[in-house]
Amino acid sequence: MGTSFVLYQPTVCITELYNGIGRTKGEPAAKKALKDFYKMVYHLEDYGSRAQCERVGKTALKYRVYSADAFYLQTSLDFKTMLISLDEEDFIDRIKAKDVGYNVFHARDAVSELLER
């Protein structure tokens, strides 16, 4: 995992991290992992507001992607980052059809793209 990244919709990510580590290693380990995790987060963005959700909804409509995928896409657009996905047909191809210059890649192509930069 990287050392600096944008965390979108923190409630889901934090819950999954805490629950996953807590189940396998116990609650003290989950608390420590969460503390360490927060040190790696560049920006904590909560997309729970009504206005932001409406904005993400517009992005979903524009690119014709699923609502949940639009959260990732909107965060990437806001921070001008590369987006990597495993969903070529229902996500990557739809984004490229609307925005040819946008940096969205399938996971299999991302490493070679990163090495070229």
C-alpha positions in Angstrom: 0.0 0.0 0.0 1.2 3.5 -0.7 2.2 6.1 1.9 0.1 9.0 0.7 -3.4 8.7 -0.7 -6.9 10.2 -0.7 -9.4 8.4 1.4 -12.9 8.6 -0.1 -16.0 7.8 1.9 -14.1 7.2 5.1 -17.0 5.5 6.9 -16.8 2.5 4.6 -13.0 2.2 4.5 -12.5 2.7 8.3 -15.2 0.2 9.2 -13.8 -2.4 6.8 -10.3 -2.0 8.1 -11.3 -2.1 11.8 -13.6 -5.1 11.3 -11.2 -7.1 9.1 -8.2 -6.7 11.4 -10.3 -7.0 14.5 -11.7 -10.3 13.4 -8.3 -11.9 12.6 -5.9 -10.2 15.1 -8.2 -8.7 17.8 -9.4 -5.3 18.8 -6.1 -3.9 20.1 -4.5 -4.7 16.8 -7.4 -3.1 14.9 -7.0 0.1 17.0 -3.3 0.3 16.3 -3.8 -0.5 12.6 -6.3 2.3 12.3 -4.0 4.8 14.0 -1.2 3.8 11.6 -3.6 4.0 8.7 -4.5 7.6 9.5 -0.8 8.6 9.3 -0.8 7.4 5.6 -3.9 9.4 4.5 -3.1 12.5 2.6 -6.7 13.8 2.6 -9.8 12.5 4.4 -12.8 13.3 2.2 -16.4 12.6 3.4 -18.8 12.6 0.6 -21.8 12.3 2.8 -23.3 15.8 2.3 -26.4 16.2 0.2 -24.7 18.7 -2.2 -21.7 16.5 -2.7 -23.9 13.4 -3.3 -25.8 15.3 -5.9 -22.6 16.4 -7.6 -21.4 12.7 -7.6 -24.8 11.8 -9.0 -24.2 14.2 -11.9 -20.8 12.6 -12.5 -22.4 9.2 -12.6 -24.9 10.4 -15.2 -22.3 12.1 -17.3 -20.1 9.0 -17.5 -22.9 6.5 -17.3 -21.3 4.6 -14.5 -22.7 3.0 -11.3 -23.4 5.3 -8.4 -20.8 3.7 -6.1 -18.1 3.9 -8.9 -18.9 7.6 -9.3 -17.6 8.3 -5.8 -14.2 7.0 -6.8 -14.3 8.8 -10.1 -15.3 12.1 -8.6 -12.5 11.9 -6.0 -10.0 11.2 -8.8 -11.3 14.1 -10.8 -11.2 16.5 -7.9 -7.7 15.6 -7.0 -6.5 15.1 -10.6 -5.2 11.6 -9.9 -4.8 8.5 -11.9 -7.7 6.0 -11.5 -7.1 2.2 -11.6 -10.0 -0.2 -11.9 -10.6 -3.9 -12.7 -13.9 -3.1 -14.5 -13.0 -2.4 -18.1 -16.4 -2.7 -19.8 -18.7 -0.9 -17.3 -16.3 1.7 -16.0 -13.0 2.3 -17.8 -14.5 2.2 -21.4 -17.4 4.5 -20.4 -15.0 7.1 -18.9 -12.7 7.0 -21.9 -15.7 7.4 -24.2 -16.6 10.7 -22.6 -13.1 12.0 -21.6 -10.3 10.5 -23.8 -7.5 12.3 -22.0 -8.5 11.2 -18.5 -5.9 8.9 -16.8 -8.0 5.8 -16.1 -6.4 2.4 -16.5 -7.1 -1.3 -16.0 -5.0 -2.8 -13.2 -3.1 -4.9 -15.7 -2.0 -1.7 -17.6 -1.4 0.5 -14.6 2.1 -0.7 -13.6 3.5 -0.2 -17.1 1.9 3.2 -17.3 3.4 4.2 -13.9 6.8 3.1 -15.0 6.7 5.2 -18.1 6.1 8.4 -16.2 
